[in-house]
Amino acid sequence: MHLVKLFQVLQFPKRLLHNFLGDRDTSKQRVLKILVLGLLLSFACELGIVEKGISNPVINSQVLSKAFPINQMTTPPKVVFFGSSTTVGLWASRGDRRWSTLLSRYMGWQEINESLSGSTLSKASRDGKPLRTTAAVQRWREAITPRHPDLVVMLYGVNDAYWKLPLGDEVNPKPATFRGDLETMLTGMAQVLRPDRLVVVTPQPNQATRDRRSPYDLALKEGANKIGANFIDAGQEAFPIDELSNYSADGLHLNNLGHAALASYIAGKLIDIGVVTPPPMAKGGNNIPEAREALSGGFLRIDVDRPLSFGVIRSISARWLTSGQARFALMRPDGRGGYELIYRTPKFAVSKDITETKVPRWWVLEGDRLAVWTDGNCLGSQSTETTAIHHLAIEIKQDMSISDVKSSSIRADDHKLAIWTS
């Protein structure tokens, strides 16, 4: 469109030049033509007929504005994940269970993982010893710029806090401090990236840095706000602080549950800040409020009657016939006849009634399954006259033993579970 306008603008003066100079084309006349056309082009820019400036050297041209969520692009957005070992996926049992890959699957992104285990954001030395890995402030340009991303998601700072690297002055931070190197890096990023296409995320909740992470998290927030980048405080909100041990592999890094919870939390916050549009509400399970037959407790029961559709779960309903205790879970087929645990709720008390239990914003894939564990014969079900399989049962006496399930431990059951999304 702009080229058409430019062509239309230049046609009239081009004809005047031709009438004035004729068909002669000496070197002086060529210079005069170039000068006149340059002046006209500048005049067109000022009038808004032609846009000034050049396209951003890094960000993809399909990204139009903050009001244009990247999951509405015509091709899968390219997203660079920039972090340390958590973003590499350390302690996830497989690469596709790390948080960045899960998030990319939920969003339909092309994941480009440029993370480096053991790296810090700052280039400050550790106990007077040189760094063993390249710091983020030293490697960001080489890692990000050639990728021409549509979005950059940065999760850094956990190692800086763990090793107690110097924070630096709040007003005039110096190089080789956390604040100084963060300012240098974010200022540089803002020169080659659109700031609203950068998401700065505080590191995962963990026990190892719980007592000293606050000033590092605050510096990340202030740095993001200063350049106009998006900010997500995952370190305080991704999952309950009093359940840190359930989401951690070693007190610092995430286990499979932790990676899934972090991915789901960040996905939800990306909606809140307008980077992506909301997904549909996931549907699944059996809405049978008149279920009359109680099922034995001490089992994890996985619904196979109505697998979930893609989307988000905000609450799960169930029919309870007596009092007891329960946990809801979400299981994902592993392709080998077993199931992987993605999410689980804390244990809660139930009583005779139909209840709706709120859950964190759980992102699910097509084919995921609702599951429930009970202590006591409290869950309602509906028996069927056919031999069809309606749910799978795995004997688990202790609720904290709920984890991935191998096919060898599963037995089929013909009762329909009275659990469903609501």
KAHUHU-V560832 format. One record per residue. N is the residue number from 0. NEAR is the number of other C-alpha atoms within 8 Angstrom. Layout:
n: {N,N}
near: {NEAR,NEAR}
This chain:
n: {0,1,2,3,4,5,6,7,8,9,10,11,12,13,14,15,16,17,18,19,20,21,22,23,24,25,26,27,28,29,30,31,32,33,34,35,36,37,38,39,40,41,42,43,44,45,46,47,48,49,50,51,52,53,54,55,56,57,58,59,60,61,62,63,64,65,66,67,68,69,70,71,72,73,74,75,76,77,78,79,80,81,82,83,84,85,86,87,88,89,90,91,92,93,94,95,96,97,98,99,100,101,102,103,104,105,106,107,108,109,110,111,112,113,114,115,116,117,118,119,120,121,122,123,124,125,126,127,128,129,130,131,132,133,134,135,136,137,138,139,140,141,142,143,144,145,146,147,148,149,150,151,152,153,154,155,156,157,158,159,160,161,162,163,164,165,166,167,168,169,170,171,172,173,174,175,176,177,178,179,180,181,182,183,184,185,186,187,188,189,190,191,192,193,194,195,196,197,198,199,200,201,202,203,204,205,206,207,208,209,210,211,212,213,214,215,216,217,218,219,220,221,222,223,224,225,226,227,228,229,230,231,232,233,234,235,236,237,238,239,240,241,242,243,244,245,246,247,248,249,250,251,252,253,254,255,256,257,258,259,260,261,262,263,264,265,266,267,268,269,270,271,272,273,274,275,276,277,278,279,280,281,282,283,284,285,286,287,288,289,290,291,292,293,294,295,296,297,298,299,300,301,302,303,304,305,306,307,308,309,310,311,312,313,314,315,316,317,318,319,320,321,322,323,324,325,326,327,328,329,330,331,332,333,334,335,336,337,338,339,340,341,342,343,344,345,346,347,348,349,350,351,352,353,354,355,356,357,358,359,360,361,362,363,364,365,366,367,368,369,370,371,372,373,374,375,376,377,378,379,380,381,382,383,384,385,386,387,388,389,390,391,392,393,394,395,396,397,398,399,400,401,402,403,404,405,406,407,408,409,410,411,412,413,414,415,416,417,418,419,420,421}
near: {4,8,7,7,10,12,8,8,9,10,8,8,8,8,8,8,10,9,7,6,8,7,5,6,6,6,6,6,10,9,8,8,9,8,8,8,9,8,8,9,10,8,8,12,11,9,7,7,10,13,7,6,4,4,5,9,6,11,13,9,7,5,10,7,6,9,7,9,12,10,11,8,10,4,4,9,13,12,13,14,15,13,15,14,13,10,15,12,12,10,9,12,7,6,8,6,13,16,13,12,11,12,12,11,8,11,8,9,12,9,11,8,10,10,11,10,8,8,13,15,14,14,14,10,10,9,4,5,6,6,10,4,8,10,12,13,12,8,9,10,8,7,9,11,11,7,8,11,14,12,12,12,12,11,13,13,12,11,11,12,12,9,7,6,13,8,9,10,9,6,4,6,10,10,6,11,15,15,13,14,15,13,9,9,11,11,9,8,10,10,7,11,11,9,11,9,13,13,13,14,13,13,10,10,13,12,9,8,11,8,6,7,10,7,8,11,12,8,9,12,11,8,11,13,10,7,10,8,13,13,10,10,10,14,11,8,8,12,10,7,7,4,8,12,8,7,12,13,10,6,9,10,12,16,12,13,12,11,14,14,12,13,12,12,11,12,12,9,9,10,11,7,7,10,13,10,9,5,6,7,8,12,11,12,16,11,7,10,8,5,10,8,8,10,9,9,10,12,12,13,11,12,15,10,10,9,13,15,12,13,12,12,16,10,10,13,12,13,17,14,12,10,11,12,11,12,13,10,13,12,14,11,11,8,5,6,8,11,12,11,14,11,11,9,8,5,8,7,8,11,10,10,7,9,8,9,7,7,10,6,10,10,11,13,10,9,10,13,15,16,12,11,14,15,10,10,11,18,15,15,15,12,8,8,4,5,6,5,11,13,15,13,12,11,8,10,7,7,9,4,7,9,6,8,11,9,9,4,8,10,7,9,9,12,11,13,13,16,13,13,11,9}
